[in-house]
Amino acid sequence: MRGRASDRLKRLWWGLLLSFVVLLVCTELLPWGHRLDMWMSHALYNQERHQFYFSPNNGWVERVVHVGFRNLLLLIPLYSLIQLVFGWILWRRHGLNTFQRSVWQRWARALVAVAALEVLVFCLKRWSNQACPWSLTDFGGAWPYTDLLALKPWGAAQMACWPAGHATGGFSLLIFCFMGGWPPNVWDARVRSGSVVTPCYLRPRAFLIYGVLLGSVLGVFRVAQGAHFLTHQMWAMWWVVWANAVLAQLGLYGQSDVFVSME
């Protein structure tokens, strides 16, 4: 099992390296990515009304996509914390057997992974100082379009548009691909006997689908709001996978997690 996990992690690192080079060249070093970004954003911008079709002034999009899904994704760390507190109470009262302790640790890993992603994205946004489309002169803003790696005309860090935050939140569901799917509840009576069977819709492959779909949908809506460019979503997914690979390399995810097989 350990050898299979090591081999898969090694292949993942090679894939990340290759995809990083491709993304960097195509989205930053060559003009293709910039042209794609501007073409997509112009296609979603209403020149007559001088606003994006799903601008923040559009009530239901703002409530559902920007606020609603953001708050919904916050339930994951909150639920993980509840599991940890309840597991601690069980441990103090009755003790935990091996399987219960394993489940408790998986919830702790989920909480650590989510927190690590939040810190990473916050730091990247502060470092990049990249403006959103709605801040650019092409879309009624005050600043010219500037490449990610170029000096910013607005000076000190004021912008926080790269990578995409909401897309990162959606892609963060990929955490459960690395940690063996959605863990059972610590308080489930079947956990004590070790007889819990994870349903197919809570297994790693399911969360691969959930993460890619939700991250992509949230990303597209945010592009349609003028909050991000299309390539910001691509980088968001790359950073999520990279962060999980780092956590796996550091040993946060156990060798027995279903990540090693994705079955």
Beta strands, then each sheet from edge to edge (+ up, - down):
strand 1: 45-46
strand 2: 51-52
sheet 1: 1+ 2-
end
